[in-house]
Amino acid sequence: MIDIFFSFLFQVCIFAYGQTGSGKTYTMMGRPGHPGEKGLIPRSLEQIFQTKQSQQPQGWKYEMQVK
């Protein structure tokens, strides 16, 4: 998903839907304080910022906003 975002500069949205107690929050956020149990959001953000940093020496520039 992150590779597609950087390749085509799409806006990305992840929506978690399911029954109460089925693990949506755990899947998205993981378990705070346990680095081995990161969810989709923290892992995706890490990959976004790592990719941004690794592409800067090649002349790539990104502007990121949170609204």
C-alpha positions in Angstrom: 0.0 0.0 0.0 2.8 2.5 0.9 4.7 1.6 -2.3 1.6 2.4 -4.3 1.2 5.7 -2.5 4.8 6.7 -3.3 4.7 5.4 -6.9 1.5 7.1 -8.0 1.0 9.7 -5.2 -2.5 8.6 -4.5 -4.4 9.6 -1.4 -4.9 6.6 0.8 -7.6 5.7 3.4 -7.8 2.6 5.5 -11.2 1.8 6.9 -11.7 -0.8 9.6 -15.2 -2.3 9.8 -16.4 -5.2 11.9 -18.2 -6.5 14.9 -17.6 -5.1 18.3 -14.6 -6.9 19.9 -13.3 -8.3 16.7 -9.9 -6.6 16.9 -10.2 -3.5 14.7 -8.4 -1.2 17.1 -5.7 -3.8 17.7 -5.2 -4.3 14.0 -5.0 -0.5 13.3 -3.0 0.6 16.4 -1.4 -2.5 17.8 -0.4 -2.7 21.4 1.1 0.5 22.8 4.5 -0.1 24.5 5.1 -3.4 22.7 7.3 -2.6 19.6 6.8 -6.1 18.2 3.0 -5.6 18.1 2.6 -2.5 16.1 -0.5 -2.0 14.1 -1.1 -0.8 10.6 -1.0 2.9 11.4 2.3 3.0 13.2 4.0 0.6 10.7 2.6 2.6 7.7 3.8 5.9 9.2 7.3 4.5 9.8 7.5 3.3 6.2 6.3 6.6 4.8 8.9 8.6 6.7 11.7 6.1 6.0 10.9 6.2 2.3 10.7 10.0 2.3 14.1 10.2 4.0 15.8 7.6 1.7 14.6 9.4 -1.4 15.8 12.9 -0.4 19.4 12.3 -1.6 18.0 11.4 -5.1 16.3 14.8 -5.3 12.8 13.8 -4.3 10.8 16.3 -2.2 7.6 15.6 -0.4 5.2 17.8 1.4 3.0 16.2 4.0 0.0 17.6 5.8 -2.4 16.3 8.4 -5.9 17.9 8.2 
